Amino acid sequence: MSTLEKLTAQFNNPDNIYRPLQIIHCHYPKQPEKMDEFLDRAAEKGMGGFVVNTEASPGTPREQIYDKYLTDEADWKALRTFIEKCYERGLKVWLYDERGFPSGAAGKWTYEQDHDFHVRGATCPHVRTTGGKGSFTVDGGKRNLDALRNEFTEEQINTLNSLDLKIKIHSAAAYPRISDEEISVLGKIDLEVKDNVVSWDLPEGDWIVCAFVTKKLNYFVHAGVPFVDLLRDDVVKAFINCTHDSYVKYLGEENVSKLEAIFTDEPSVACHGCGYHFYEPYAVVAWTDTFEQEFVRTYGYDITKNFDCIFFDTDTDYKRVRRDYWKLVARTYERTFFKQIYDWCEKHGLESTGHMYGEETLSMQIALNADLFGLMCYMQMPGVDRLHSVNPRDVIPEKTASSAAHLMGHKRTMSESSFHFANSFWHLPYDISDMFNTGTYQYMLGINNIASYYGYDQFPPHERKAWEIYMGRLAAFLSEGKHVAPVLMHIPMTGAWERYIPRDHKIWFVGPSHVAPFSSEAVKRLEYAYGEAQLRLLDSQWDYDLIDDRGLLQCNAENGIISTRFEKFETLVIFDSGYIDPDAYSSIKRLLDGGITLLVCRFESGMSEQVRELVDEYPSQIKFTNIDSIVSDVSELCEKPIDVDGTHPKLWVRHNVIDDTHVLAVYNRALEDDKVTIKTILSGELTVFYPESGNIEKVKPSKSGKIKLTVPKKSGILITGEVK
């Protein structure tokens, strides 16, 4: 059977492997006969499978739910029966690794293994003064838990309020204030600390008095216990023992081996906004107690003597400190949490999937993850969450996940998708077409599997089935083979690390944007350039992949073509955001030696020293661009798989190759059908698949090589053929 015949068969009736799953957690019937009825309804809806977890038996009192989570043998038995029935029907099953979110707590059981597992943070209590004498006391911070009496028991509230948070004051100093974000380290005056009281007697002036503290945080989970320190190997090992190992124990190794994946949900390091119950009064950054020694060992200096550079811009080399600090956080987090889970899944023949918290902007990625792309490289099925399905318009999460998968050679990617924002915040109307639209949108960005958080009975069965089949068709054509894109775009994470300043409040709001509105002005400028460059390329029918510093180390170039282990690109785009990591810089020079043209996107005045060196050494191969010219500059260097007559800013294109068959996906994100005339790289007779209607037609290009098509609104079409 030819590749086209195989694709046509999947188009007519996509296998469950390609269809979306439904996240149901523990909300399935616990009686076997009721399970059959439930699964009959799932078949009527055309569902591909379920994401499930254990809970507590029905009727368990609310205050006992977390005591019974992971320990209720009756619920384990019911879950095992349900999973086995899913297997009998050919449905795929994923396990969810938490009760609620964020993952890592195992409800309450990770913390209960050792109360020293309590999450840590570094923080900067401070006051502003005009000089003279004064003092302030550094304490554990107010918890303000009275508002949680409907969720926590009186005993839990009393326990949390009595916690010893073990404050460690590393230093205290008064700094001349330059602005709200900048202080003078050169003019600082060290201060005395006694019994957690910082005292001063200062000359007249504009001063900020700071204490630099590491401590256990006022950060609590739904179970009424502190969240845990995911930057410790032993903590994550305990979490895996509570959850993943329990699944093997209660479901059996054979049943676990048939699972597809284990889903982790919104783990993150500590910052304002990372959880519902976060009560720190000052800005917080990630910390674990080993960092003090690790920093000296890795970078040769004491980070605790340089905390001022993390929380403020300074008149010293604060950028170097931030680069070093966030790199240590990132590499620690990927090793402790993501690699341990990756290795466990690899051992058991599963894929680790799910999503992190804070994917949309560079500064969110730093605050909550330190380095999102690096973490995603340690997931067999990198994933995101898409919480809004009405006219989506941000692309960074999906592109980050799919690019990490392409770099590492992982075939599958995932999105947890829902109408959450439209329901809970925006109160927007929506219908089934918005599910078609958002699904297509994400699959064009490289996602190929949806874990649905749409309501199980939100739409009639025939509408849900049509969507399941539609998404299955797209996945069958776009998840196999190899993604092809002309542009490779470097993630300016080092520049973002240099610009990020932690806040004592959330830096983002509910809503799609590639700029965190309450972050520093410097990082917002970079975020805008990074996100806008991607949108403008997509809206001009150019596709791309993202790559980080370590990914560049895997790249080679010959005759001007860039190769990773699995893909090829025609140009590299970098952002002149300041310092370039030495290894990445060497990689860029190696690629230039291989004949590539480097597009340097400028978004601020001036030119960094390393870019100037590249210009001096490779004057004919460096081309400067900016947001307004990036599309035209890419057009001079690369070839599109599809040329479209006229301007169609709502039309996106994705290119995939399966064996000898090329697949061109064309997506119309407009609210009306788009009649287009296109010329493609394909030759001879083409086959056009309409995944929404199910129609298939043969098309012969005109003598000029052009074809006329109508791309349905909020939907897509698939064109297949060969390239001479």
Secondary structure by P-SEA (a helix, b strand, c coil): ccaaaaaaaaaaccccccbbbbbccccccccaaaaaaaaaaaaaacccbbbbbbbcccccccccccccccccaaaaaaaaaaaaaaaaabbbbbbbccccccccccccccccccccccbbbbbbbbcccccccccccccccccccccccccccaaaaaaaaacccccccccccccccccccbbbccbbbbbbbccccccccccccbbbbbbbbcccccccccccbbbbccccaaaaaaaaaacaaaaaacccaaaaaaccbbbbcccccccccccccccccccccccccaaaaaaaaaccccccccccccccccccaaaaaaaaaaaaaaaaaaaccaaaaaaaaaaacbbbbbbbcccccaaaaaaccccaaaaaaacccccccccccccccccaaaaaaaaaaaaacccbbbbbcccccccccccccccaaaaaaaaaaaaaacccccccccccccccaaaaaaaaaaaaaaaaaccccbbbbcbbbbcaaaaaaacbbbbcccccccccccccccccaaaaaaaaaaaaaaaaaaaaccccccccaaaaaabbbcccccccccccccbbbbbccccccaaaaaaaaaaaaabbbbbbbbccccccaaaaaaaaaccccbbbbccccaaaaaaaccccccccccccccbbbbbbbcccbbbbbbbbcccbbbbbccccccccbbbbbbcccccccccccccccbbbbbbccccbbbbbbbcc
